[in-house]
Amino acid sequence: MRKLLAATIGALALVSVAIAVGDHRAWSQAARTIRVVISVPPGGSIDFLVRILADHISSTRGQSIIVESRPGAGGIIAAEAVARAAPDGNTLLINNNGMIISAILRKVNYDPQASFEPICYLVSTPQIIVVNGASPYRTLAELVDAARSRPGELSIASVGPNTTQHIGIERLKRLAQANLTYVPYPGGATTVNALLGAHVTAAVLNWSEIGEQLTAGKVHALATMALRRIEPRPDLPTVSESGYRDFETDVWFGLVAPARTPKETVSQLIDWFSTALLAPQVKAKLTAQALYPDPKCGADFDAHLRRQSDLFTRLIRELNIKTE
């Protein structure tokens, strides 16, 4: 009887192992094509980031990853689409500061924390204040002085409204007492086009969105909104160095899955993306575009999201920013 009982327990244990292995393989096979949804049009820094990571994961893990652009409404369209997606690991979202801001300012059908499983904080990227290459302004002080003397006539663009860049611009306007007209665009590429076409006086952009035009002399950089000078342009002063102490506006990008995605699937995704992010060749390509890898995954990323929610709730109240 004891031998029979032991044999039965052993058989059940083998079945349990087989089921666990089978579940993992089933997800791996089902996820031959993972969709990573981004909230801006193609061509910007988010698109660049995802494609670099996707290429590495494809070559090292054999996993196909595609980028799906769902721009508009300050990231709400993309976030709501992924929040509704099946929690199977096949549909992911690149989230950022803007999706938290949108959830504070608007009625949305997602919660920045509860609607998603945190995978990893991926990178941060500093924002650059730039003008058209033909502009007469060569320093941030010159732009500010002109805005003070001609209130409302000069404009400054960024992706938006109600984004990190928008809030950064409003903070700068208040500190500098400069009346610059804020002009929102749906993505980095469209903002660049507006600046090159001289439709706006200045713009706030990620380095990866404007670096090529800076090198070609088509635009001129006035300052970085980062707290420290950036590697691609160590000669470029910060806004803090330009007279606005401790000023900082950085954008970060992270990766989340729909809520209730299985833990083993989340763990697999954390492994793939954090490993890819720190691969020397990937890190070099990202850093060259001022996209600074800093993987904080799982619970650490969740804690970051909660801190960001507290920060932007305070800033939006202090700056009296309203839904646009």
N, C-alpha and C positions, 0 to 999 in steps of 0.2 A: 504493500500500500504506500509506504514511504517513498519507494523508488518511483512508483507511478506518479505521486504528487510532485516529486522533484522534476521528473521529466516534463510534466505539464507546465510547471512554473518556468522551466527553461525554454519551452516552446513559445510560451506567451511572451517572454522577454525578447526572443528573436523576432517575433511578429512586430513588437513595439518598435524595435530598432529599424526593421524594414519599413514600417510606416513612416517613421521620422525621416529616413533617408529618401523615401519616395516622395514625401512632401517637398523636401528641399529641391530635389531634381525636377519635380513638376513645376516649381516656380522658375527655376533656371531655364527650363525649356520654354515656358510660357513667355518669359521675358526676353525673347530673342530680339525684340525691338522695344526698347524703352523710350517713351516720349518724355522729353524734358520741356515743359512749357515755360516760355519767357513772356514778360509783360510788355515788351517794347518791340518795334519793328526790327528786322534783321539789320546787321551792319554795325551795331553798337558793342559796347564792352561786354554785356551779358552774353550776347551771341558768340563773341570771340572766346570768352571763358568756357562756355559749355562745349564748343567744338574742339578746343584743345584737350579738355578732359575726356570727351567722347572718343577722340582719336586714340588716346593712350589706352583707355579701357578696352576699346575694340581690339587693339593690337596685342595687348597683354592678357586679356581675359576672354577674348572672342565674343564679347557682348556688343550687339548693335544698339546704338543710341542715336536718336534723331532729335532735332530741335524743332519745336512748334511755337510759332509766334502768335500770341493773342494780345495785341496791344489795346490800350484804351482804359479810360476811367481810373487812372492812377493805380493800375495793377489789379483793380477789382475784378475785371473780366477773367483774367488768367487765374486769380486766386479762387474765385467761385467755381470755375470749371474744374480745377483739380480737387477742390474740397468735395465736389460731387462725384468724382471718379471712383471706380472700384478700388478698394484698398488691397491691391494685389502686387504693388511694387512696379507696375508697368507704366504708370503715369506719375511724374514728379513735377515739382514746381521750384523754380529759382525765385526765392523770396528776397526781400530787402527791406530797408527802412521804410520805403514808400508804402508798402502794404500794411504796415503797422499804422502809419499816419492816416491812410485812407479809412481804416477801421475806427479810428478815433473821431474823424471828422464827418463820416457819412454812415448812413444805414446800409450795412452790407450783410450778405448771406454767408459770412464765414467769420470765425474767430481766429486771430493770428496764432493763438496757441492751441485752443481746444480742437480746431478743425484739422490739425495736421500733426503728423509724427515728425519730430526734428531729426534730420539726418546729420548734416554738418554745416557749420559756418565755414565758408570757403575762402573768401578774400575780402580785403578792404581796398578801396581805391580813392585817392585824393581827388578833389575837384580843382580845376584850373579856371581862373578868370582870364578870358581872352578877348581880344578885339580884332577886327579886320586888319590885315597887313597895311592897308592904306590909311588907317585911323591916325589922327594926330596924337592920341594918348599913348604914352610910353610907360607910365607908372600908374599904380592904383590911385595915388594921390591926385594925379592929373584928372583921372576919370571922376573922382569924387568932387574935386573942385568945380569941374564943369557941370556936374549934376546939381551942385548947390547953387551955381549962378544961373542955371537954366532949368528950374524945377519942372519936372514932367516931360521935358523934351527928349532926354536921353533914355534909351531902353536897355534892358538886360534880359536875356533869354535863358531858358533851361528846359529840361524835360519837366512836365508838370501839367496842371498845378498840383499843389498839396503834396509835394515831394520833399525829400531831404534837401535837394538843391534849392527849391523854392524857400524853404524855411531858412536855409543858410543865407540866401539873398536878403530876405526880410530882416534877419539879424544884422547883417552888414549895413543895410540901409538905415536901421535905427541907430546903430552905433556911430555911423559916419554922418548921420543927419543929412543924407543925400536922397533926393527925390528922383529915383530911377523908376521908370515904368517897367513892371515885370511882364514879360511876354512868354507864355507857355507853349511848348511844342510836344508832340507825342513821343519823341525819341531823340537819342543823341544824333543820329544821322540827319534828321530834319532840322535840328538845331544848328548843326554845322552848316547846312545849306543856307539857312537864313543868315548866318553870320558872313559866309562867303559872298552872298548876294547883297550885303550891306543893308538888309532889311531891319537889322537891330544894331545897336551901338556896341554891345558887349554880350558875352555869353558865359555861362558856367558849364563846364564839360569835364568828363573823365579824360585822363591822359590818353587812353587807348582810342578815344573818339576823335582826338584833335592832334595827336602827336605827329602824324604824317604831314598835316598842313602846317604845323609849326616848323618842322624841319625844312619844308619847301618855302618858308617865308610868306605863306599866304595869310597867316594870322600871327598875332603877336601876343605873348603871354604877359600878364601884368603881375599875377601873384598866384600862389597855391593856397587853397583853403585848409590844407593839412597843417597840423601843428608843427611839423618838421619839414625841411626841404626834401624834395623827392629825388630819387636816384637818376632818372633820365635828364633832369635839369637842376643840378645842384646850385646853379647860379640864380635860380628863380626865388625871389623872396617869398616868405609866407605872409598871409594877411596879418598875423600876429606881429611879425617884424615890421609891417608897414604902419603900425600905430594902433592896432586893435588887439591888445594883449590877451593871450589865451584863446583867441578865436580859433575854432576848429569845426569843419564840416566835412566828414568823410562818409562815403557810401560803402556799405558792405553788401555782399551777396551770399546767400545760403541756399541749402537744398532741403526741401521737405517732401513728405509723402502724405497721402490722405490719412486721416485718423483711422485707427484700428488696423493699419497695415501690420501683419504679423511680425513679432520681434525678430525672428530668424531672418526675415526678409530685410528688415531695417539694418540688422547687423551686417548682412552681406553688402548692402549698399554703402554703409559706413566704411567697410573695408575697401571696397572698390574706389570710392571717391577720395577718401583720405590718403590712400596709397598713391593714387594718380596725382593728387595735388602736391605731394612731396617728392615725386620723381624728379631728379635733377634737371632733365630736359624740359619738363613741364614747368617747373619752378622758374627756370631761366627765361622761358618765353613769356610767362605771366609778369615777372618782375620787370622785364624790359618794357612792358606796357603800363608800369605802375599799378599792377594788380598784385597785391601782396598776400601770398598764401598764409593762412593761419587757421588750420583745421581745428575747430572746437566742435565736438560731435556729441550726439545724444543729449544727456542731461545738461552738459555744459552749454550746448547751443540753446536749449530750452531756457536756461537761466539768463542767457544773453537776451533772448527775445522779451523776457519779462522786464529786464532793466531798460530796454529800449522803449517799451510801452510806457513806463513811468517817465522817462526822459522827455519823450515827445508830447505826452499829455501836458507836462509842465510848460514846454516851450510854446506849444500852440496856444495855451492860455495866456502866457506872458506877452506873446506877439499879437494876440487877438486875431489869429488867422481863422478865416471862415471858409466854409465850403464854396468852391467856385464851379 
